Amino acid sequence: MKINVIGLPLLLVALLGLAGCATPSVVTLQNGTQYLTKDLPNTTNKDGFYEFVDIAGKHIKIRADDVSTIKSD
């Protein structure tokens, strides 16, 4: 019984913490194509590409010149 009383609040705190980590965003390309992402695109690449995972779980790599805007949702 004590495990349920202690474990449930800890589980809820862990789930809320994980939910707060993701920052969904919309990546719009120059041609009007939009991608909904699970998190902000990785912009630390020195090769001039943005990398992100869309909401379907597909890994996408796009040239920075092709990106028009990135807005957090």
PELINCOR-V214441 format. One record per residue. N is the residue number from 1. RES is the residue in one small letter. D_FIRST is the distance of its C-alpha to the first C-alpha in Angstrom with 2 decimals. Layout:
BEGIN
N,RES,D_FIRST
N,RES,D_FIRST
END
This chain:
BEGIN
1,m,0.00
2,k,3.81
3,i,5.42
4,n,5.40
5,v,6.50
6,i,8.87
7,g,9.86
8,l,11.02
9,p,13.49
10,l,14.73
11,l,15.43
12,l,17.28
13,v,19.29
14,a,20.28
15,l,21.46
16,l,23.40
17,g,24.96
18,l,26.16
19,a,27.55
20,g,29.58
21,c,31.37
22,a,33.49
23,t,36.69
24,p,38.23
25,s,41.99
26,v,45.19
27,v,47.91
28,t,51.32
29,l,54.21
30,q,57.89
31,n,58.53
32,g,55.91
33,t,53.21
34,q,49.70
35,y,46.56
36,l,43.07
37,t,41.05
38,k,37.39
39,d,38.22
40,l,41.36
41,p,44.03
42,n,44.60
43,t,47.87
44,t,48.23
45,n,50.41
46,k,53.92
47,d,55.36
48,g,55.36
49,f,52.58
50,y,49.37
51,e,46.45
52,f,43.44
53,v,41.14
54,d,41.64
55,i,39.01
56,a,39.82
57,g,38.95
58,k,42.62
59,h,43.80
60,i,46.90
61,k,49.51
62,i,52.18
63,r,55.14
64,a,54.80
65,d,58.23
66,d,56.96
67,v,54.13
68,s,55.12
69,t,51.97
70,i,48.29
71,k,46.25
72,s,42.53
73,d,41.00
END
